[in-house]
């Protein structure tokens, strides 16, 4: 075997997660395809809007998965079943509580989403119908973030892949059954997604309970034990909010420049999503292995994992750039058949080709810092790059309109990699990577 032992470990964990990441968007694609064949075009826009409101809420709560992964991996490395159990129950309970709050405040959340979207009455009606059903999946969806994150930390990547594939198949079958057989319309599409989330919960919990040593103590839920967990998650929440603000700014400013530019930017962001499908799988593997190394208190193992992961991240990024350079026009053609839009996107091909080479560093280093549970460094890097570089750079380059916007975003991504990488180099030299800072 020509791969090193560390490379083999990384790929053994990364490949199942990449497959899982690729299958997950199928839920949205199937929902879109099913609704797109209903008799009112407003249904499609309404379902898309209702799903977007919930997806953004769930995405902001991604800190549940991040904290669960890092702490679970550290407990595995330390062979501490009590610490692993504590992480499992704390993150799951926190996810459930937030999910119940989403249910409690569903009306103002929906109203805010509809107001921000300035939805027409017909779209608002369909969005409300979808949201009012799909929102009941919130407690399960947020607990699932904790369960899946915890399983990633325990290196159960193949089981996670199986869980995601089964849930996606359930969603597909139920979408077709509820809409085309039982004629439940938008209600049926939302209900299928709720059942898919519940199936993930059941399958993930079943897998968790198979792991030896997992137990529950009432002390796990004591306020004293929750303090560190809440601080860690608060820092990650701020990080997620800042990133979401930057992505929303790119979308908003592009739309303000006209329908063509707004649509162009939406397609370029789809390329960014494609990059994430592969690089997130590698990042998840890095999270698990780095967390394990921290649990073992092995600096040599940690350094070896980071160096190996950096090499493969660069290889993945280069492959993406070559793919986009050679098949970019074909991919654009699959995303749209509007000739003016295709030409507009192709005009930004250099941005698309360069994007993975710049973005992969922050994807990778996020994985390292999640494994270390150093959320404060992730938060600070994000805020510094956003406040001191992204918005000021956009202001300086605003006369170049959309080119200025994308150059600002590339600089933002690049500097996130530089700041996290520089800080990581400092931690490694001082052997402070395993400090308890959150």
C-alpha positions in Angstrom: 0.0 0.0 0.0 1.6 3.3 -1.1 -0.4 5.4 1.5 1.1 6.0 4.9 -0.6 4.7 8.0 -1.9 8.2 8.9 -3.2 8.7 5.3 -5.0 5.3 5.4 -6.7 6.3 8.7 -7.7 9.7 7.3 -9.2 8.1 4.2 -10.9 5.4 6.2 -12.8 8.1 8.1 -13.1 10.7 5.3 -14.5 8.6 2.4 -17.7 7.5 4.3 -18.3 11.2 5.4 -17.8 12.4 1.8 -20.4 9.9 0.6 -22.7 10.9 3.4 -22.2 14.6 2.5 -23.1 13.9 -1.1 -26.3 12.0 -0.3 -27.6 14.6 2.3 -28.5 17.3 -0.3 -30.7 14.7 -2.0 -33.4 15.4 0.6 -33.7 19.0 -0.7 -33.4 17.9 -4.3 -36.1 15.3 -4.0 -38.4 17.8 -2.2 -37.8 20.3 -5.0 -38.4 17.8 -7.8 -41.6 16.5 -6.2 -43.0 20.0 -5.5 -41.9 21.1 -8.9 -44.4 18.6 -10.4 -47.3 20.0 -8.5 -49.9 22.2 -10.2 -48.9 25.5 -8.8 -45.5 27.2 -9.3 -46.0 29.0 -6.0 -45.7 25.8 -4.1 -42.0 25.4 -5.1 -41.0 28.9 -4.0 -43.0 28.5 -0.8 -41.5 25.1 0.1 -38.0 26.5 -0.7 -38.6 29.5 1.6 -40.0 27.4 4.4 -37.1 25.0 4.2 -34.6 27.9 4.0 -35.9 29.4 7.3 -35.5 26.1 9.1 -32.2 25.2 7.4 -30.6 28.5 8.5 -31.8 27.9 12.1 -30.4 24.4 12.1 -27.1 25.5 10.5 -26.6 28.1 13.2 -26.9 25.3 15.7 -24.0 23.5 14.0 -22.0 24.2 17.1 -23.8 21.2 18.7 -22.1 18.9 16.2 -18.7 20.6 16.4 -18.5 20.5 20.2 -19.8 16.9 20.4 -17.2 15.8 17.8 -14.2 17.4 19.4 -15.0 16.4 23.0 -16.1 12.9 22.0 -12.9 12.2 20.1 -10.9 13.5 23.1 -12.7 11.2 25.4 -12.1 8.3 23.0 -8.4 9.1 22.9 -8.3 9.2 26.7 -10.3 6.0 26.9 -12.6 7.8 29.3 -16.2 6.4 29.0 -17.5 8.7 31.7 -16.3 11.8 29.8 -17.7 10.4 26.5 -21.1 9.8 28.2 -21.1 13.3 29.7 -20.5 14.9 26.3 -23.2 12.7 24.7 -25.9 13.6 27.2 -25.0 17.3 27.6 -25.0 18.0 23.9 -28.1 15.9 23.2 -30.1 17.6 26.0 -28.9 21.0 24.8 -30.0 20.2 21.3 -33.4 19.0 22.6 -33.9 22.2 24.6 -33.1 24.5 21.7 -35.4 22.4 19.5 -38.3 22.9 22.0 -37.6 26.6 22.0 -37.8 26.6 18.2 -41.2 24.9 18.6 -42.3 27.4 21.2 -41.3 30.5 19.2 -42.2 29.1 15.8 -44.8 31.8 15.0 -42.4 34.8 15.4 -39.6 32.8 13.6 -41.8 32.2 10.6 -43.1 35.8 10.6 -39.5 37.1 10.7 -38.5 34.8 7.8 -41.5 35.8 5.6 -40.9 39.5 6.4 -37.3 39.3 5.4 -38.1 37.5 2.2 -40.9 39.9 1.3 -42.9 36.9 0.2 -46.1 37.2 -1.9 -49.3 35.9 -0.3 -49.3 32.7 -2.3 -45.7 31.9 -1.6 -46.2 32.9 2.1 -49.1 30.5 2.4 -47.2 27.6 1.0 -44.1 28.4 3.1 -46.3 28.6 6.2 -48.0 25.3 5.5 -44.6 23.6 5.0 -43.0 25.3 8.0 -45.8 24.5 10.4 -45.3 20.8 9.8 -41.5 20.6 9.2 -40.8 22.6 12.4 -41.9 19.7 14.5 -38.7 17.9 13.4 -36.6 20.6 15.2 -36.0 18.8 18.5 -35.0 15.6 16.6 -32.9 17.5 14.0 -30.9 19.3 16.7 -30.4 16.2 18.9 -29.3 14.5 15.7 -26.5 17.1 15.3 -25.2 16.1 18.7 -25.6 12.3 18.1 -23.9 12.4 14.7 -21.2 14.7 16.0 -20.6 12.4 18.9 -20.4 9.4 16.6 -17.9 11.2 14.4 -15.7 11.6 17.4 -16.0 7.9 18.1 -14.9 7.1 14.5 -18.3 5.5 13.6 -18.1 7.1 10.1 -19.4 4.1 8.2 -22.4 3.8 10.4 -23.1 7.5 9.9 -23.0 7.0 6.2 -25.5 4.1 6.4 -27.8 6.2 8.6 -27.8 9.1 6.2 -28.4 6.9 3.2 -31.3 5.0 4.9 -32.9 8.3 6.0 -32.6 9.8 2.5 -34.2 6.7 0.9 -37.1 7.0 3.5 -37.6 10.6 2.5 -37.6 9.8 -1.2 -40.2 7.0 -0.8 -42.4 9.0 1.5 -42.3 12.1 -0.7 -43.6 10.1 -3.7 -46.1 8.2 -1.6 -47.5 11.3 0.2 -47.7 13.6 -2.8 -48.4 11.4 -5.8 -50.4 8.5 -4.1 -52.1 10.1 -1.1 -52.3 13.6 -2.7 -51.1 15.4 0.6 -49.3 18.2 -1.3 -47.0 20.5 0.6 -48.1 18.9 3.9 -46.9 15.5 2.6 -43.5 16.9 1.6 -43.0 18.4 5.0 -44.2 15.3 6.8 -41.8 13.1 4.8 -38.9 15.3 6.0 -40.1 15.1 9.6 -40.2 11.3 9.5 -36.7 11.2 7.9 -35.3 13.3 10.8 -37.0 11.0 13.3 -35.5 7.9 11.5 -32.0 9.5 11.8 -32.7 10.0 15.5 -33.7 6.4 16.1 -30.9 4.9 14.0 -28.2 7.2 15.5 -29.4 6.5 19.1 -29.4 2.8 18.4 -25.8 3.0 17.2 -24.8 5.1 20.2 -26.2 2.6 22.7 -24.2 -0.1 21.1 -20.9 1.5 22.2 -19.6 0.0 25.4 -19.3 2.1 28.6 -22.0 4.6 27.7 -24.0 5.4 30.8 -26.1 8.3 32.4 -25.6 10.2 35.6 -27.8 13.0 36.9 -24.6 14.9 37.7 -24.0 15.2 33.9 -26.8 17.8 33.8 -25.7 19.8 36.8 -25.2 23.5 36.0 -21.5 23.2 37.1 -20.8 20.6 34.4 -22.7 22.6 31.8 -20.7 25.8 32.3 -17.7 24.7 30.1 -20.0 23.2 27.4 -22.1 26.4 27.2 -19.0 28.5 26.9 -17.6 26.3 24.1 -20.9 26.4 22.2 -21.4 30.1 22.7 -18.0 30.8 21.0 -18.9 28.4 18.1 -22.3 30.1 17.7 -20.7 33.5 17.3 -18.4 32.0 14.7 -21.3 30.5 12.8 -23.3 33.8 12.9 -20.3 35.7 11.6 -19.8 33.3 8.7 -23.5 33.3 7.9 -23.4 37.1 7.9 -20.6 37.2 5.3 -22.4 34.6 3.0 -25.7 36.6 3.3 -23.8 39.8 2.5 -22.5 38.2 -0.8 -26.0 37.1 -1.7 -27.6 40.4 -0.7 -25.1 42.6 -2.5 -25.2 40.4 -5.6 -29.0 40.6 -5.7 -28.9 44.4 -5.3 -26.7 44.6 -8.4 -29.5 43.1 -10.5 -31.3 39.8 -11.2 -28.5 38.5 -13.5 -25.7 39.2 -11.0 -27.8 37.8 -8.2 -28.3 34.6 -10.1 -24.7 34.4 -11.1 -23.6 34.6 -7.5 -26.1 31.9 -6.5 -24.4 29.5 -9.0 -20.9 30.4 -7.9 -22.0 29.7 -4.4 -23.1 26.2 -5.6 -19.5 25.6 -6.6 -18.5 26.6 -3.1 -21.0 24.0 -1.8 -19.5 21.4 -4.1 -16.1 22.1 -2.6 -17.6 21.7 0.9 -18.9 18.2 0.1 -15.4 16.9 -0.3 -13.4 19.1 2.0 -15.9 18.7 4.9 -15.4 14.9 4.8 -11.7 15.4 5.2 -12.2 18.0 7.9 -14.5 15.5 9.8 -11.8 12.9 9.7 -9.2 15.4 10.9 -11.5 16.4 13.8 -11.8 12.8 15.0 -8.1 12.1 14.8 -6.9 15.4 16.3 -9.4 15.0 19.2 -8.1 11.4 19.7 -4.5 12.7 19.8 -5.4 15.3 22.3 -7.1 12.7 24.5 -4.0 10.6 24.3 -1.8 13.7 25.0 0.4 12.8 22.1 1.9 15.9 20.5 3.9 13.8 18.0 0.7 12.0 16.8 -1.1 15.4 16.6 1.7 17.0 14.5 1.8 14.0 12.1 -2.0 14.0 11.6 -2.1 17.8 10.9 0.8 17.5 8.4 -0.8 14.6 6.6 -4.2 16.2 6.5 -2.7 19.4 5.2 -1.1 17.5 2.3 -4.3 15.7 1.3 -6.3 18.9 1.7 -4.0 20.6 -0.8 -4.3 17.6 -3.2 -8.1 17.7 -3.0 -8.2 21.4 -3.6 -5.9 21.1 -6.6 -8.1 18.3 -8.0 -11.2 20.6 -7.6 -9.4 23.4 -9.4 -8.5 21.1 -12.3 -12.0 19.8 -12.4 -13.6 23.2 -12.5 -11.1 24.4 -15.0 -11.7 21.5 -17.4 -15.5 20.9 -16.8 -16.6 24.2 -15.3 -18.7 25.0 -18.4 -20.4 21.6 -18.3 -21.2 22.0 -14.6 -22.7 25.4 -15.2 -24.8 24.0 -18.1 -26.2 21.4 -15.6 -27.2 24.2 -13.2 -28.8 26.4 -15.8 -29.9 26.4 -19.4 -30.3 30.2 -19.6 -27.7 31.3 -22.1 -27.2 34.8 -20.7 -26.7 33.4 -17.2 -24.3 30.8 -18.4 -22.2 33.4 -20.1 -22.3 35.6 -17.0 -21.1 32.8 -14.7 -18.3 31.7 -17.2 -17.0 35.3 -17.0 -16.1 34.5 -13.4 -14.4 31.2 -14.1 -11.1 32.4 -12.7 -12.9 33.0 -9.3 -14.4 29.5 -9.5 -11.0 27.8 -10.3 -9.1 29.7 -7.6 -11.8 29.3 -4.9 -10.8 25.7 -3.7 -7.1 26.6 -3.6 -7.8 29.5 -1.2 -10.8 28.0 0.8 -9.4 24.6 1.6 -7.1 25.9 4.3 -9.9 27.3 6.5 -11.9 24.2 6.0 -9.0 22.1 7.2 -8.0 24.3 10.1 -11.6 24.5 11.3 -11.4 20.7 11.5 -8.2 20.9 13.6 -9.6 23.4 16.0 -12.9 21.6 16.4 -10.9 18.5 17.3 -9.0 20.5 19.9 -12.2 22.2 21.1 -10.5 25.6 20.7 -13.6 27.5 19.8 -12.4 30.8 21.0 -9.6 30.9 18.4 -12.1 30.0 15.7 -14.4 32.8 16.9 -11.6 35.4 17.0 -10.3 34.4 13.6 -13.7 34.8 12.1 -14.5 38.1 13.7 -11.1 39.6 12.9 -11.2 38.5 9.3 -14.8 39.8 8.9 -14.6 43.1 10.7 -11.0 44.1 9.8 -10.7 42.7 6.3 -13.9 41.5 4.6 -16.1 44.6 5.0 -13.3 47.1 4.7 -11.9 45.4 1.6 -15.4 45.4 0.1 -15.7 49.1 0.8 -12.4 49.8 -0.9 -13.2 47.5 -3.9 -16.9 48.4 -4.2 -16.2 50.4 -7.4 -15.4 47.1 -9.1 -18.9 45.9 -8.1 -19.3 42.1 -8.3 -15.6 41.5 -8.9 -14.8 43.6 -5.8 -17.3 41.5 -3.8 -15.8 38.2 -4.8 -12.2 39.4 -4.4 -13.2 40.5 -0.8 -14.7 37.1 -0.1 -11.6 35.3 -1.4 -9.3 37.5 0.8 -11.6 36.8 3.7 -11.3 33.0 3.2 -7.6 33.2 2.6 -6.9 35.3 5.8 -9.0 32.9 7.8 -6.6 30.1 6.8 -3.6 32.4 7.5 -4.8 33.4 11.0 -5.8 29.9 12.0 -2.7 28.4 10.5 -0.4 31.0 12.2 -2.1 30.5 15.5 -1.8 26.7 15.2 1.9 27.0 14.4 2.4 29.0 17.6 0.4 26.5 19.6 2.5 23.6 18.2 5.8 25.3 18.9 4.9 26.1 22.5 3.1 22.7 22.9 -0.1 24.5 23.9 -2.4 22.7 21.5 -3.8 20.6 24.2 -4.6 23.4 26.6 -8.1 23.6 28.0 -9.0 26.9 26.3 -12.5 26.9 24.8 
